[in-house]
Structure formats: structure tokens, C-alpha cells
């Protein structure tokens, strides 16, 4: 069940909210947990025993850790972290590691019978559980003694699939508060919901139509079309992920819960340090707190015989981004993507050391040139990300990513580009010239609206929450209507593709 589906928007969410507000007091959390388990099991119950076992394990282990002495206080969380990581590695990376070993050493190890479908949200669940165990061991948050609250934190349906990765110290206390229906908060949530669904449906899903046509068939296209597809995918991923995060925050607000923001106009950052402070913020901060800082402050004198006290910052950065890439996917292109981010970040630091820190107040043209540079480098890395995300039925490799980038310099002919623009849409998802033209016009309009809102948020509102920025617009009702209309048209544009008839009489237009 996805957030932009009819089932979620018109069945699951309204019924969940109704039931949540009908039950009294502390029973709300039990209802919310039951709803989260239904959400989790919507596509199948085969992994329910696993998730239940992990919930019980993490709950009891945190209690055990809290009652142990100082000597075991550091060991027990480490064991629990290894258990959670072990489950994640088994389901997500075991066959990748086996395949890699077989290719390198010709060991002939048989692949594990794990299945094609991973446990829902296993990556986000594992990181949330690890953060909870470490925070309780450090004393950064209290150990949760209420099983229902702990289980709800680990399996809350708004965050379990794509985040944001919540911290126990911020979310668990909210579960203990009394939540009543509030009109102002609901209006705020609906603004955020409209914006998030607009990004998901009208922007990301529509851009994905062209991306899914060009990338598997990249050898058939010239450079301009490949560049366009890479840019489209960059926008597709951003608006998909940020839109999903905003819908998650909206769901939280409807329930009376404040979830953390996950994106803050990253494409307006002038360097990669700023970019990563605005992109997937909950994940970036997780890596900062639970991986980078422990590595940077770890005492290495015992391991190195006193030759090295601390790991070099470069090693820590490469480790963090390697983990980031590997966490996103179990294929080699994701690893390359992570290493590219490490190179970008370290290259930036080396430039600063050589040329000095950039001035805080630089001319506008310099700032925009920096933003353009960050965007171009990010788009290049996104080619590897998209190749790594290719479906198993039509897999792509790292070699395909490099070939794709190489072909971006070929076939720069305006006539060829024009014909490929039409052919990509016509052959891929629309067999109608009017619909092809409508597609590109619609893409231009929704991207213009989306970046207008991001620009206003970045510069006029100094990256305040998105729903606050919407409410502050002078012509906000025009914006609301535009979001809703674009959302509806986005559904039509998608359902009209591939010759299907999924949206009434408009689907085959």
C-alpha cells in the first residue's frame, strides 16, 4: 500500500483516523499499532513473525541493558545492533555478497532462498531500532517500558516504508500525550498532504514515464535525450522522496504527531556539505551521529600499536558514504554512487584547504554557478543510482552507467533531439500526438510550479516547514487549486500511458 494509492487515501487513512479518534485515551496507541500492522501486512503476512520477533527482541533487550551494570552497558547494545544488522544483511545483502564471492574466487556457493520481496521497510526499521538501542544505552532517551508504545515506534505505518527515520527521544514522548482532533492542525496537515501528493503524482510519477523509457534503451538515444532523462530522474527521485516524506509528516499531523522534516530545498545548496544537510536529513543525521562521530572519536591506539590515535577524517567520510550507498541498494552501482559522494565531499574540503573557505557573502552569479556545479555533479551520480534501481527483469550494470555517461557526448543534433523527444513518448507510453505534446507541456508546468514553491521556501521563508510557507503565500488559494488540479491531471497522464484504460474515459486520450 503506497501513500498515493486510492486504497490508502480513501479507505485506509480515513478509517484509521476515524477509529483513532473514537477510542479513548491510551487505547489510541493500541489502535494505531493494530493499524500499522495491517498496513505492514497489506501485501502479505509472510514476514509478520519476523517483525514481531524483532519488536519483542529490541523491547526486551533495551530493558535488559538498562538493568545491567556499567561493565555490560556497552556490550549489550553492541550485540543488539549486530542482531539488527544481521537481519538486514541477510535479507538485503546475503545473495549479493555470495554472488560477489563467486565471481571473485569461483567458490560456487549456492544462493540463499530468500525470495524476491524484502521485508517491508527493513532498512528504515533496522536503523530506527539501532538508534533506539544506542540512545537508551547512552542515556539520551529513556527506555520504553510500555510494549505497545515501543512496538508502535518501531512499526509506525507513516514512517516504516520510506521514513523519515525518527528518534525515540522525539517520538516516544508524543505517544504518551493526549491527542484530540484539532482543526488548525488538520488544515496544516491537508496543506502538506496536497503538496506531497502533488510531488508524488503530478511530478515524480509523470517524469518517471520518460525515465523508464529512456534508461533501459539508452543505446538508442543521442546525448541531449540522455542528459534530459538524467535530469528528469534527478527530479523524479527528489520529488518522490520529498513528497513521500511530506505525506508522512501530514499523516503524523492528522494523528497529532510531529515528525521530522526530511528535505529542505537541497538543490539551492552551494556545496555538498550544505546539500547533505538538506537531503534526506533524517538519514544524514543518523549517519553523522551513529557512524561518523563514533569512527572519528574512536581510540585507535590499541589497534595500531600507538602509531595512530584517531582515524583520518577522509577514512571516516569514505566509510560513511560507502555505507550510505550500500544501504540504498544491494548492487554495485549503489556502491559507486556512494563513493562518488565521498569524492565530491572530500574534493570540496581539499579545495577549501587549498583556496581557503568561501566567502559568506558572495555575488549572486558566483552562488548560482556553485549551485549549478553541485547539480551537475549530483545528476552524474544519479545515473549510477538509477542503473542500480533497474528492475531484476532488465538489469543494468556499472558498465551501463559509464556507457550511458559516455553517450551523453554523442548525437548532438537538434533535429535528432526533436525526433527522439516525440519518439520516446510515442513509442514508450502515448500513441497519440496530442497526448505527447500535452505530456511535455504538463511537465514544464508542474516543474515550474514545484520549483517556484521551492524557491519561495528557500529564499522568502528561509526553509521554514513547507506547510508554513504555503500558508504564507499571498495568493495561497490559487496555489492550492493549482496543486489539486495538477494532482488530478497527473493521475490522468499516468493512466493514459501504455494503452491502458485506468482512469475512465480520459485514460486512452
C-alpha positions as CSV (number, residue, x, y, z in Angstrom):
1,X,0.0,0.0,0.0
2,X,1.5,3.3,-1.1
3,X,0.6,6.8,0.0
4,X,-0.7,7.9,-3.4
5,X,-2.9,4.9,-3.9
6,X,-6.7,5.1,-3.9
7,X,-6.9,2.4,-1.2
8,X,-4.7,4.4,1.2
9,X,-6.1,7.8,0.6
10,X,-9.8,6.9,0.5
11,X,-10.0,3.8,2.6
12,X,-7.2,3.1,5.0
13,X,-6.3,6.6,6.1
14,X,-9.9,7.9,6.7
15,X,-10.9,4.7,8.6
16,X,-7.7,4.8,10.6
17,X,-8.2,8.4,11.6
18,X,-11.9,7.8,12.5
19,X,-11.1,4.8,14.7
20,X,-8.1,6.5,16.3
21,X,-10.2,9.5,17.4
22,X,-13.2,7.4,18.5
23,X,-11.3,5.3,21.1
24,X,-10.4,6.9,24.4
25,X,-7.0,7.8,26.0
26,X,-4.2,5.3,26.0
27,X,-6.2,2.9,23.8
28,X,-5.3,5.1,20.9
29,X,-1.8,3.7,20.7
30,X,-3.1,0.2,20.7
31,X,-5.4,1.1,17.8
32,X,-2.6,2.8,16.0
33,X,-0.3,-0.2,16.4
34,X,-3.0,-2.5,15.0
35,X,-3.5,-0.2,12.1
36,X,0.3,-0.2,11.5
37,X,0.4,-4.0,11.5
38,X,-2.5,-4.1,9.0
39,X,-0.6,-1.6,6.8
40,X,2.6,-3.8,7.1
41,X,0.7,-7.0,6.2
42,X,-1.3,-5.5,3.3
43,X,0.8,-7.1,0.7
44,X,1.4,-10.3,2.6
45,X,1.9,-11.8,6.1
46,X,4.9,-13.9,5.5
47,X,7.2,-11.5,7.3
48,X,4.9,-10.7,10.2
49,X,6.5,-13.3,12.5
50,X,9.9,-11.8,11.7
51,X,8.9,-8.2,12.5
52,X,7.1,-9.4,15.7
53,X,10.2,-11.2,16.8
54,X,12.4,-8.2,16.2
55,X,10.0,-5.9,18.1
56,X,10.0,-8.2,21.1
57,X,13.8,-8.6,20.9
58,X,14.5,-4.9,20.8
59,X,12.0,-4.1,23.5
60,X,13.3,-6.7,26.0
61,X,17.0,-6.1,25.1
62,X,16.6,-2.4,25.8
63,X,15.1,-3.2,29.2
64,X,17.9,-5.7,29.9
65,X,20.5,-3.1,29.0
66,X,19.0,-0.6,31.4
67,X,19.2,-3.0,34.3
68,X,22.8,-4.1,33.8
69,X,25.9,-2.8,35.3
70,X,28.4,-0.4,33.7
71,X,30.6,-3.2,32.5
72,X,27.9,-4.7,30.3
73,X,26.2,-1.4,29.4
74,X,28.4,-1.0,26.3
75,X,28.5,-4.7,25.3
76,X,24.8,-5.4,25.3
77,X,23.8,-2.6,22.9
78,X,26.6,-3.8,20.5
79,X,25.1,-7.3,20.5
80,X,21.6,-5.9,19.7
81,X,23.0,-3.7,17.0
82,X,24.7,-6.8,15.4
83,X,21.4,-8.7,15.6
84,X,19.5,-6.0,13.7
85,X,22.3,-5.5,11.2
86,X,22.5,-9.3,10.8
87,X,18.8,-9.4,9.8
88,X,19.2,-6.5,7.4
89,X,22.3,-8.1,5.8
90,X,20.7,-11.5,5.5
91,X,17.6,-10.3,3.6
92,X,19.1,-7.4,1.6
93,X,22.8,-8.3,1.0
94,X,23.4,-12.0,1.5
95,X,22.9,-13.1,-2.1
96,X,24.8,-10.0,-3.3
97,X,27.8,-11.0,-1.2
98,X,27.6,-14.6,-2.3
99,X,27.4,-13.6,-5.9
100,X,30.4,-11.3,-5.5
101,X,32.5,-14.1,-3.8
102,X,31.6,-16.5,-6.6
103,X,32.7,-14.0,-9.2
104,X,36.0,-13.2,-7.5
105,X,37.0,-16.6,-6.2
106,X,34.8,-19.0,-8.2
107,X,33.7,-20.7,-4.9
108,X,30.4,-22.0,-6.3
109,X,28.4,-21.0,-3.2
110,X,24.7,-21.5,-3.7
111,X,22.4,-18.5,-3.4
112,X,20.1,-18.4,-0.5
113,X,16.4,-18.9,-1.0
114,X,15.3,-15.5,0.4
115,X,12.7,-14.6,-2.2
116,X,12.4,-11.6,-4.5
117,X,10.5,-9.5,-2.0
118,X,12.2,-8.0,1.0
119,X,10.5,-7.4,4.4
120,X,8.7,-4.1,4.2
121,X,10.8,-1.2,5.3
122,X,13.6,-3.4,6.6
123,X,16.3,-0.7,6.1
124,X,14.3,2.0,7.9
125,X,13.2,-0.3,10.6
126,X,16.7,-1.5,11.3
127,X,18.2,2.0,11.6
128,X,15.4,3.2,13.8
129,X,15.9,0.2,16.1
130,X,19.6,0.7,16.2
131,X,19.2,4.4,17.1
132,X,16.8,3.5,19.9
133,X,19.1,0.9,21.4
134,X,22.1,3.2,21.2
135,X,20.2,6.2,22.6
136,X,18.9,4.3,25.6
137,X,22.4,2.9,26.3
138,X,23.9,6.4,26.1
139,X,21.1,7.8,28.3
140,X,20.0,10.2,25.5
141,X,16.4,8.9,25.9
142,X,14.5,6.8,28.5
143,X,14.0,3.1,28.0
144,X,10.4,2.5,26.9
145,X,8.7,0.2,29.4
146,X,5.3,0.1,27.6
147,X,5.5,-2.6,25.0
148,X,2.7,-1.1,22.8
149,X,4.5,2.3,22.6
150,X,7.8,0.7,21.8
151,X,6.3,-1.5,19.1
152,X,4.4,1.5,17.7
153,X,7.6,3.5,17.5
154,X,9.4,0.7,15.6
155,X,6.5,0.0,13.2
156,X,4.5,3.2,12.8
157,X,2.9,3.0,9.3
158,X,3.6,6.6,8.4
159,X,7.4,6.0,8.6
160,X,8.0,2.3,8.3
161,X,8.5,2.2,4.5
162,X,10.5,5.3,3.5
163,X,11.0,7.2,6.7
164,X,11.7,9.8,7.9
165,X,13.9,7.9,10.5
166,X,12.5,9.1,13.8
167,X,14.4,9.3,17.0
168,X,13.0,7.7,20.0
169,X,13.6,10.7,22.2
170,X,11.4,12.8,20.0
171,X,8.6,10.5,19.1
172,X,8.0,8.2,22.1
173,X,7.1,11.1,24.4
174,X,4.4,12.2,21.9
175,X,2.8,8.7,22.1
176,X,2.2,9.4,25.8
177,X,0.3,12.7,25.2
178,X,-3.4,13.0,24.8
179,X,-4.3,13.7,21.2
180,X,-7.6,15.3,20.2
181,X,-8.9,16.4,16.9
182,X,-7.6,19.9,16.2
183,X,-8.9,22.0,13.2
184,X,-5.9,24.2,12.8
185,X,-3.5,21.2,12.9
186,X,-5.7,19.3,10.4
187,X,-5.7,22.3,8.0
188,X,-1.9,22.4,8.3
189,X,-1.8,18.6,7.5
190,X,-4.0,18.9,4.5
191,X,-1.8,21.7,3.0
192,X,1.2,19.4,3.5
193,X,-0.7,16.4,2.1
194,X,-1.7,18.3,-1.1
195,X,1.9,19.4,-1.6
196,X,3.3,15.9,-1.0
197,X,0.8,14.2,-3.3
198,X,1.4,16.8,-6.0
199,X,5.1,16.0,-5.9
200,X,4.5,12.2,-5.9
201,X,1.8,12.0,-8.6
202,X,2.0,15.1,-10.8
203,X,5.8,15.5,-10.8
204,X,7.6,12.3,-9.9
205,X,5.4,9.7,-11.4
206,X,4.9,11.7,-14.6
207,X,8.6,12.3,-15.0
208,X,9.1,8.6,-14.4
209,X,7.2,7.7,-17.6
210,X,10.0,9.2,-19.8
211,X,12.8,8.0,-17.5
212,X,11.6,4.4,-17.6
213,X,11.5,4.5,-21.4
214,X,15.0,6.1,-22.0
215,X,17.2,4.4,-19.4
216,X,16.7,0.7,-20.5
217,X,17.0,1.8,-24.1
218,X,19.8,4.3,-23.7
219,X,21.8,2.9,-26.6
220,X,19.1,4.1,-29.0
221,X,19.2,7.8,-28.0
222,X,21.6,10.7,-28.6
223,X,23.3,12.8,-26.0
224,X,20.6,15.5,-25.5
225,X,17.9,12.9,-24.7
226,X,20.2,11.1,-22.3
227,X,21.0,14.3,-20.5
228,X,17.3,15.2,-20.3
229,X,16.5,11.7,-18.9
230,X,19.2,12.0,-16.3
231,X,17.9,15.4,-15.2
232,X,14.4,14.0,-15.2
233,X,15.4,11.2,-13.0
234,X,17.2,13.5,-10.6
235,X,13.9,15.5,-10.3
236,X,11.9,12.3,-10.2
237,X,13.8,10.9,-7.2
238,X,13.8,14.2,-5.3
239,X,10.1,14.9,-5.7
240,X,9.2,11.3,-5.0
241,X,11.2,11.1,-1.8
242,X,10.4,14.6,-0.6
243,X,6.7,14.2,-1.5
244,X,6.6,10.9,0.4
245,X,8.2,12.4,3.4
246,X,5.7,15.3,3.4
247,X,2.8,12.9,3.1
248,X,4.2,11.0,6.1
249,X,4.5,14.3,8.1
250,X,0.9,15.1,7.1
251,X,-0.3,11.7,8.4
252,X,1.6,12.4,11.6
253,X,-0.1,15.8,12.0
254,X,-3.5,14.3,11.4
255,X,-2.8,12.0,14.3
256,X,-1.3,14.8,16.5
257,X,2.3,13.8,15.9
258,X,5.2,16.0,14.8
259,X,7.5,14.0,12.5
260,X,10.9,15.5,11.5
261,X,11.4,17.2,8.2
262,X,13.4,15.2,5.7
263,X,14.1,17.7,2.8
264,X,14.8,21.4,2.8
265,X,15.3,22.6,-0.8
266,X,18.6,20.8,-1.4
267,X,19.1,22.0,-5.0
268,X,19.7,25.5,-3.7
269,X,22.8,24.4,-1.7
270,X,26.1,25.9,-2.9
271,X,28.2,23.0,-1.8
272,X,27.9,19.3,-1.0
273,X,28.1,19.9,2.7
274,X,25.1,22.1,2.5
275,X,23.4,19.7,0.1
276,X,23.6,16.8,2.5
277,X,22.3,18.9,5.4
278,X,19.2,19.4,3.3
279,X,18.8,16.0,1.6
280,X,17.3,13.0,3.4
281,X,18.0,14.8,6.7
282,X,16.9,12.1,9.0
283,X,19.3,9.6,7.3
284,X,22.2,12.0,7.0
285,X,21.9,12.9,10.7
286,X,21.7,9.2,11.6
287,X,25.0,8.6,9.7
288,X,26.5,11.6,11.4
289,X,25.5,10.6,15.0
290,X,25.9,6.8,14.8
291,X,28.6,6.2,12.3
292,X,30.8,9.2,11.6
293,X,31.2,10.5,15.1
294,X,32.0,7.1,16.7
295,X,34.5,6.5,13.9
296,X,36.0,10.0,14.2
297,X,36.4,9.7,18.0
298,X,37.4,6.0,18.3
299,X,40.7,5.4,20.0
300,X,42.8,3.5,17.5
301,X,46.0,3.4,19.6
302,X,45.4,-0.1,20.8
303,X,44.7,-1.4,17.2
304,X,47.7,0.4,15.6
305,X,50.2,-0.1,18.4
306,X,50.1,3.6,19.3
307,X,51.0,4.7,15.7
308,X,47.6,6.2,15.1
309,X,45.3,7.7,17.8
310,X,42.3,8.7,15.6
311,X,41.1,7.6,12.1
312,X,41.8,10.2,9.4
313,X,38.7,12.3,8.6
314,X,39.0,11.1,5.0
315,X,38.6,7.4,6.0
316,X,35.6,8.3,8.1
317,X,33.9,10.2,5.2
318,X,34.6,7.3,2.8
319,X,33.2,4.8,5.2
320,X,30.1,6.8,5.8
321,X,29.3,7.3,2.1
322,X,30.2,3.7,1.3
323,X,27.6,2.6,3.9
324,X,25.2,5.2,2.5
325,X,25.4,3.7,-1.0
326,X,25.3,0.1,0.2
327,X,22.3,0.9,2.4
328,X,20.3,2.3,-0.6
329,X,20.7,-0.8,-2.6
330,X,22.4,-4.2,-2.8
331,X,24.0,-3.7,-6.2
332,X,27.4,-2.4,-7.2
333,X,26.1,0.8,-8.9
334,X,24.9,2.0,-5.5
335,X,28.3,1.5,-4.0
336,X,29.8,3.6,-6.8
337,X,27.2,6.2,-6.2
338,X,28.2,6.3,-2.5
339,X,31.9,6.6,-3.4
340,X,31.2,9.4,-5.8
341,X,29.5,11.3,-2.9
342,X,32.6,10.7,-0.8
343,X,34.8,12.1,-3.6
344,X,32.6,15.1,-4.0
345,X,32.7,15.8,-0.3
346,X,36.4,15.3,0.1
347,X,37.2,17.2,-3.1
348,X,35.3,20.1,-1.7
349,X,37.3,20.0,1.6
350,X,40.6,19.8,-0.4
351,X,39.6,22.8,-2.4
352,X,38.8,24.7,0.8
353,X,42.2,23.9,2.2
354,X,43.9,25.0,-1.0
355,X,41.9,28.1,-1.8
356,X,40.5,28.9,1.6
357,X,36.9,28.9,2.9
358,X,34.4,30.6,0.5
359,X,33.2,34.0,1.5
360,X,29.9,34.0,3.3
361,X,28.6,36.8,1.1
362,X,29.5,36.2,-2.5
363,X,27.9,37.8,-5.6
364,X,24.7,36.1,-6.8
365,X,26.3,34.9,-10.0
366,X,29.0,33.0,-8.0
367,X,26.4,31.4,-5.8
368,X,24.3,30.3,-8.8
369,X,27.4,29.0,-10.5
370,X,28.1,26.9,-7.4
371,X,24.6,25.6,-7.3
372,X,24.8,24.6,-11.0
373,X,28.1,22.8,-10.3
374,X,26.6,20.8,-7.4
375,X,23.5,20.0,-9.5
376,X,25.6,18.7,-12.5
377,X,27.7,16.5,-10.3
378,X,24.7,15.2,-8.5
379,X,23.0,14.4,-11.8
380,X,26.1,12.4,-12.9
381,X,25.9,10.3,-9.7
382,X,22.2,9.8,-10.2
383,X,22.9,7.8,-13.4
384,X,24.5,5.2,-11.2
385,X,21.6,5.4,-8.7
386,X,19.1,4.8,-11.5
387,X,21.1,1.9,-13.0
388,X,21.3,0.3,-9.6
389,X,17.5,0.6,-9.3
390,X,16.8,-1.1,-12.6
391,X,14.3,-4.0,-12.3
392,X,15.6,-7.5,-12.0
393,X,13.9,-8.4,-15.2
394,X,16.1,-5.9,-17.2
395,X,19.2,-5.4,-15.0
396,X,21.8,-2.8,-15.8
397,X,25.4,-2.8,-14.6
398,X,28.1,-0.3,-13.6
399,X,29.4,-0.6,-17.2
400,X,26.0,0.5,-18.4
401,X,26.2,3.6,-16.2
402,X,29.6,4.6,-17.7
403,X,28.4,3.8,-21.2
404,X,25.3,6.0,-20.5
405,X,27.5,8.9,-19.4
406,X,29.8,8.4,-22.4
407,X,26.9,8.5,-24.9
408,X,25.8,11.8,-23.4
409,X,28.5,13.5,-25.6
410,X,27.2,11.9,-28.8
411,X,24.5,12.7,-31.2
412,X,24.1,16.4,-30.5
413,X,21.7,17.3,-33.4
414,X,18.7,19.5,-32.9
415,X,16.7,17.5,-35.5
416,X,17.6,14.2,-33.8
417,X,16.7,15.5,-30.4
418,X,13.3,16.7,-31.6
419,X,12.5,13.4,-33.2
420,X,13.7,11.5,-30.1
421,X,11.5,13.7,-27.9
422,X,8.5,12.6,-29.8
423,X,9.5,9.0,-30.3
424,X,10.3,8.4,-26.6
425,X,6.8,9.4,-25.5
426,X,5.1,8.0,-28.5
427,X,6.8,4.6,-28.5
428,X,7.0,4.4,-24.7
429,X,3.7,5.4,-23.3
430,X,1.5,7.5,-25.6
431,X,0.3,6.5,-29.0
432,X,-1.2,9.9,-29.7
433,X,0.4,13.1,-30.9
434,X,-1.9,15.3,-28.8
435,X,-1.0,13.4,-25.7
436,X,2.7,13.5,-26.5
437,X,2.5,17.3,-26.7
438,X,0.3,17.5,-23.6
439,X,2.9,15.5,-21.7
440,X,5.8,17.9,-22.3
441,X,3.6,20.9,-21.7
442,X,2.4,19.4,-18.4
443,X,6.0,18.5,-17.3
444,X,7.1,22.1,-17.9
445,X,4.1,23.5,-16.0
446,X,4.4,21.2,-12.9
447,X,8.2,21.6,-12.7
448,X,7.7,25.4,-12.9
449,X,5.2,25.3,-10.0
450,X,7.3,22.9,-8.0
451,X,10.5,24.9,-8.2
452,X,8.6,28.2,-7.7
453,X,7.4,26.8,-4.4
454,X,10.9,25.5,-3.5
455,X,12.4,28.9,-4.5
456,X,9.9,30.7,-2.3
457,X,10.7,28.4,0.6
458,X,14.4,28.7,0.2
459,X,14.7,32.5,-0.1
460,X,11.5,34.1,1.1
461,X,10.8,31.8,4.1
462,X,14.4,30.7,5.0
463,X,13.4,27.0,4.7
464,X,10.6,27.1,7.2
465,X,8.3,24.0,7.1
466,X,6.7,23.6,3.7
467,X,3.1,23.9,5.0
468,X,4.0,27.1,6.8
469,X,5.4,28.5,3.6
470,X,2.2,27.6,1.7
471,X,0.1,29.3,4.2
472,X,2.2,32.5,4.0
473,X,1.7,32.9,0.2
474,X,-0.3,35.9,-0.8
475,X,-2.3,34.0,-3.4
476,X,-2.3,30.7,-1.5
477,X,-5.7,29.7,-2.7
478,X,-4.6,29.9,-6.3
479,X,-1.6,27.7,-5.3
480,X,-3.9,25.2,-3.5
481,X,-6.2,24.9,-6.6
482,X,-3.2,24.5,-8.8
483,X,-1.8,21.7,-6.7
484,X,-5.1,19.8,-6.7
485,X,-5.7,20.3,-10.5
486,X,-2.2,19.2,-11.3
487,X,-2.6,16.2,-9.0
488,X,-5.8,15.1,-10.8
489,X,-4.2,15.7,-14.2
490,X,-1.1,13.8,-13.1
491,X,-3.3,10.7,-12.4
492,X,-4.8,11.1,-15.9
493,X,-1.4,11.5,-17.6
494,X,-0.2,8.3,-15.9
495,X,-3.2,6.1,-16.5
496,X,-3.3,7.1,-20.2
497,X,0.1,5.6,-20.8
498,X,0.9,2.2,-22.3
499,X,-2.5,2.0,-23.9
500,X,-4.3,1.2,-20.7
501,X,-7.8,2.3,-19.6
502,X,-7.3,3.0,-16.0
503,X,-8.9,6.4,-15.5
504,X,-12.3,6.4,-17.0
505,X,-12.9,7.9,-20.4
506,X,-9.7,10.0,-20.2
507,X,-7.3,7.2,-19.9
508,X,-6.9,6.4,-23.6
509,X,-6.9,10.0,-24.8
